[in-house]
Amino acid sequence: MSVIYVLLTISIIVAVGFFIAFIVAIRNGQFDDSYTPSVRMLFEDELIKEKSEKSILTKKD
């Protein structure tokens, strides 16, 4: 039974460590994406073409 308490304590410590690392990464701007919005307009046509091709293929069947 004491092993469960030890494992629970260790898992909580690890989880808190990962949570702190996540918060630090957010505050440092790790997940900020400044490149994709500037090139998104270059790829929108391809997405529209793929959707239209799929709709044409389904209409033929």
C-alpha positions as CSV (number, residue, x, y, z in Angstrom):
1,M,0.0,0.0,0.0
2,S,2.9,2.4,0.7
3,V,4.1,1.9,-2.9
4,I,0.9,3.5,-4.2
5,Y,1.6,6.6,-2.1
6,V,5.2,6.8,-3.3
7,L,4.1,6.4,-7.0
8,L,1.3,8.9,-6.6
9,T,3.7,11.5,-5.0
10,I,6.2,11.0,-7.8
11,S,3.6,11.3,-10.5
12,I,2.2,14.5,-9.0
13,I,5.8,15.9,-8.9
14,V,6.4,15.0,-12.5
15,A,3.0,16.4,-13.6
16,V,3.7,19.7,-11.8
17,G,7.2,19.8,-13.4
18,F,5.7,19.4,-16.9
19,F,3.0,22.0,-16.1
20,I,5.7,24.5,-15.0
21,A,7.7,23.8,-18.1
22,F,4.6,24.4,-20.2
23,I,3.9,27.8,-18.5
24,V,7.5,28.9,-19.0
25,A,7.3,28.0,-22.7
26,I,4.1,30.0,-23.1
27,R,5.6,33.0,-21.4
28,N,8.7,32.9,-23.5
29,G,6.7,32.9,-26.7
30,Q,7.5,29.3,-27.7
31,F,4.1,28.8,-29.3
32,D,3.8,32.2,-31.0
33,D,3.7,31.7,-34.8
34,S,4.6,34.9,-36.7
35,Y,5.5,33.2,-40.0
36,T,2.4,31.2,-40.9
37,P,-0.1,34.1,-41.0
38,S,2.0,35.9,-43.5
39,V,2.1,32.9,-46.0
40,R,-1.3,31.6,-45.3
41,M,-2.8,33.5,-48.3
42,L,-0.4,31.7,-50.6
43,F,-1.9,28.3,-49.7
44,E,-5.6,29.1,-49.6
45,D,-6.0,28.6,-53.3
46,E,-4.7,25.0,-53.0
47,L,-7.2,24.2,-50.3
48,I,-10.0,25.6,-52.3
49,K,-8.9,23.6,-55.4
50,E,-8.7,20.4,-53.3
51,K,-12.2,21.0,-52.0
52,S,-13.7,21.7,-55.4
53,E,-11.9,18.6,-56.9
54,K,-13.4,16.4,-54.2
55,S,-16.9,17.9,-54.7
56,I,-16.6,17.3,-58.5
57,L,-15.5,13.7,-58.0
58,T,-18.4,13.0,-55.7
59,K,-20.9,14.6,-58.1
60,K,-19.7,12.4,-60.9
61,D,-20.3,9.2,-59.0
